[in-house]
């Protein structure tokens, strides 16, 4: 039986609490893979992380071959195969997005340096902590020997939300929604591309009214996180954990024919997205942990305008952190 060394940062947070037992149970890497699970968090809360560790021990997961918790990246990141960067400083009252980016930037500088120094030569990194696209950009810039195709940031929660909302409107199951992708930033500017989506084998704008797609569907997907907070009094936790499981499984499982998945990855210049920017695209995977941007996706003027707006935001975010990218 093979083993995979997995780091989860922000191990005392809500998302990690929903995520960790599911990794240990084999939901992310499958029932034939043992897990060396490393919980990483800041020194001030590492005792709390050890409480989470005790709960994991008490579950007696058969696939859990090793378990540890530490605030020292030299320990947690050592020879790591997958590093799931869940932890970040949350947005506080009155905090602008630019303030949040600058607050989190130094954290991801240090994560990048630790990955460069300690991780496995075959490491894969997924950035979840927001603003995840730009945090990924920062970490990557500080781990320059880690290849571009090892990096991704999570827009899968947006992808899942979009498929669910579209399926509900069409009166069908979510499994019948195919070829839907998220473009751009994980923010209120993201673009859920219904123009190439299919519902029950038909174009989405034939299955439901195009006006609804343009005027209601897109804002609902963009604002879904805020709606969860307003209703629940807290941000998405188990849905984010589910999205991260789906994200990794989409990378390590061949993409079904006639479909795609969404993740933010390092642009190679496709579709006019500036090279090096971390942007969400429709992707295919061979199942080896890597990804390929789906080529030749037709984009009408409506889609192009939406993509241009979210890419412009990503460029502004990149410019805010230029001093952290060298």
GIRA-V890925 format. One record per backbone hydrogen bond with DSSP energy under -0.5 kcal/mol. NH is the residue of the N-H (numbers start at 1). CO is the residue of the C=O. Records with the same first field share a line. If there is no record, write none. Layout:
NH=CO, CO
This chain:
2=32
4=34
6=4, 36
7=82
8=38
9=84
10=40
11=40
13=10
17=13
18=14
19=15
20=16
22=19
23=19
24=20
25=21
26=23
27=22
28=22
30=26
33=30
34=2
35=63
36=4
37=35, 66
38=6, 36
39=37, 68
40=8, 38
41=70
45=42
46=43
49=45
50=46
51=47
52=48
53=49
54=50
55=51
56=52
57=53
58=54
59=55, 56
60=56, 57
61=56
64=61
65=35, 63
66=35
68=37
70=39
73=71
75=72
76=72
77=73
78=75
79=118
80=77
81=5
82=5
83=124
84=7, 82
85=83, 126
86=84
95=92
100=96
101=97
102=98
103=99
104=100
105=101
106=102
107=104
108=104
109=105
110=106
111=107
112=108
113=109
114=110
115=111
116=112
117=113
118=114
119=114, 115
120=80
123=120
124=81
125=150
126=83
127=152
128=85, 126
129=85
135=131
136=132
137=133
138=134
139=135
140=136
141=137
142=138, 139
143=140
146=143
147=145
150=147
151=148
152=125
153=264
154=127
155=153
159=155
160=156
161=157
162=158
163=159
164=160
165=161
166=162
167=163
168=164
169=165
170=166
171=167, 168
172=167
176=173
177=174
178=176, 198
181=193
183=191
184=280
187=185
190=187
191=183
192=190
193=181, 191
194=192
197=194
198=178
199=202
200=176
201=176
202=199
204=197
206=203
207=203
208=204
213=209
214=210
215=211
216=212
217=212
218=213
220=216
221=217
222=218
223=219
224=221
227=223
228=224
229=225
230=226
231=227
232=228
233=229
241=237
242=238
243=239
244=240
245=241
246=242
247=243
248=244
249=245
250=246
251=247, 248
252=248
253=249
255=285
259=256
261=283
263=281
264=153
265=263, 279
267=265, 277
272=269
273=270
276=267
277=274
279=265, 277
280=184
281=263
283=261
284=292
289=251
292=284
294=282
298=296
304=300
305=301
306=302
307=303
308=304
309=305
310=306
311=307
312=308
313=309
314=310
315=311
316=312
317=313
318=314
319=315
320=316
321=317, 318
322=319
324=321
325=322
